[in-house]
Amino acid sequence: MISGILVKIISIILLISVGLVLILGIGTLFKGGETSKKYSNRLMQLRVLLQFIAIVALVSFAYFFKD
């Protein structure tokens, strides 16, 4: 069984990764030019995927590790 500390660590890592990809995507969008055309859409798609994974994981943790 997964311990409570491991669940918290996984949750924090998922949330930080979503935040980092969001910041990178917004920064790339504002930078504009060729960089924006090349990476902006891909970073936002990655953010959506990471958000989905984070939401599924957090809901699963909340369901299976109720106190």
ABEGO torsion letter per residue (X at the ends): XBBAAAAAAAAAAAAAAAAAAAAAAAAAAAAEEAAAAAAAAAAAAAAAAAAAAAAAAAAAAAAAABX
